[in-house]
Amino acid sequence: MTEMIKNQLEAAGYDYAVAVATKSEVENGAACGQLSIIVE
């Protein structure tokens, strides 16, 4: 899945960093989440 996300962002011209939030964080508008930097 990580490779798929990287490829989609790269194809769209983005440098890529992905923030992942739980459903609860999204529903509560929480500003936290975990940042994953995808490196080759």
Backbone as JSON, one array per atom type, in Angstrom:
{
  "sequence": "MTEMIKNQLEAAGYDYAVAVATKSEVENGAACGQLSIIVE",
  "N": [[0.82, -1.2, 0.0], [1.95, 1.24, 0.76], [3.74, 1.72, -1.33], [1.96, 2.09, -3.45], [0.63, 4.46, -2.68], [2.82, 6.23, -2.68], [3.52, 6.15, -5.41], [1.21, 7.23, -6.6], [1.17, 9.84, -5.55], [3.62, 10.78, -6.49], [3.18, 10.63, -9.27], [1.32, 12.64, -9.5], [2.86, 14.81, -9.16], [3.72, 15.56, -6.64], [5.92, 16.03, -3.81], [6.34, 13.67, -1.28], [4.65, 13.13, 1.71], [2.85, 11.58, 4.25], [0.11, 11.9, 6.32], [-1.41, 10.08, 8.82], [-4.48, 9.45, 10.26], [-6.65, 8.31, 12.85], [-10.05, 7.07, 12.63], [-11.52, 8.11, 14.75], [-9.98, 10.37, 15.44], [-10.35, 11.93, 13.15], [-13.16, 12.28, 13.2], [-13.41, 13.77, 15.54], [-12.07, 16.05, 14.97], [-9.43, 16.24, 15.64], [-6.1, 17.43, 15.85], [-3.95, 15.86, 15.79], [-2.13, 12.98, 14.7], [-0.33, 10.57, 12.82], [2.71, 11.08, 11.28], [4.13, 9.92, 8.38], [7.01, 9.58, 6.63], [7.83, 8.85, 3.44], [10.47, 7.21, 2.13], [12.9, 6.44, -0.36]],
  "CA": [[0.0, 0.0, 0.0], [2.83, 2.41, 0.8], [4.27, 1.93, -2.69], [0.87, 2.61, -4.25], [0.44, 5.87, -2.3], [4.0, 6.95, -3.18], [3.43, 6.26, -6.87], [0.13, 8.15, -6.95], [1.6, 11.21, -5.23], [4.7, 11.12, -7.41], [2.58, 10.85, -10.59], [0.6, 13.91, -9.45], [3.84, 15.88, -9.05], [3.95, 15.93, -5.25], [6.85, 15.39, -2.89], [5.34, 12.93, -0.53], [4.58, 12.85, 3.15], [1.48, 11.15, 4.48], [-0.35, 11.93, 7.71], [-2.43, 9.06, 9.04], [-5.3, 9.72, 11.44], [-7.68, 7.31, 13.1], [-11.41, 7.54, 12.39], [-11.89, 8.92, 15.91], [-9.31, 11.67, 15.32], [-11.03, 12.68, 12.09], [-14.5, 12.65, 13.67], [-13.31, 14.76, 16.61], [-11.32, 17.21, 14.5], [-8.15, 16.28, 16.34], [-5.01, 17.89, 15.0], [-2.84, 14.92, 15.84], [-2.05, 11.96, 13.66], [1.05, 10.12, 12.72], [3.3, 11.44, 10.0], [5.03, 8.91, 7.83], [7.76, 10.08, 5.49], [8.16, 7.72, 2.57], [11.77, 7.43, 1.49], [13.32, 5.32, -1.22]],
  "C": [[0.86, 1.26, 0.0], [3.36, 2.74, -0.59], [3.21, 2.55, -3.59], [0.65, 4.1, -3.96], [1.59, 6.71, -2.84], [3.9, 7.18, -4.68], [2.34, 7.24, -7.29], [0.53, 9.6, -6.68], [2.69, 11.67, -6.19], [4.15, 11.43, -8.8], [1.85, 12.19, -10.65], [1.55, 15.09, -9.26], [4.14, 16.34, -7.63], [5.22, 15.3, -4.71], [5.9, 14.7, -1.92], [5.64, 12.75, 0.94], [3.11, 12.55, 3.42], [1.17, 11.23, 5.97], [-1.5, 10.94, 7.85], [-3.16, 9.37, 10.34], [-6.31, 8.6, 11.61], [-9.05, 7.91, 12.79], [-11.85, 8.47, 13.53], [-11.25, 10.3, 15.84], [-10.0, 12.53, 14.27], [-12.39, 13.17, 12.58], [-14.46, 13.74, 14.73], [-12.51, 15.99, 16.21], [-9.97, 17.35, 15.2], [-7.04, 16.66, 15.37], [-3.83, 16.92, 15.0], [-3.0, 13.87, 14.74], [-0.6, 11.57, 13.57], [1.57, 10.44, 11.32], [4.29, 10.39, 9.59], [5.71, 9.51, 6.62], [8.22, 8.86, 4.68], [9.48, 8.04, 1.89], [12.12, 6.2, 0.66], [14.69, 4.86, -0.8]]
}
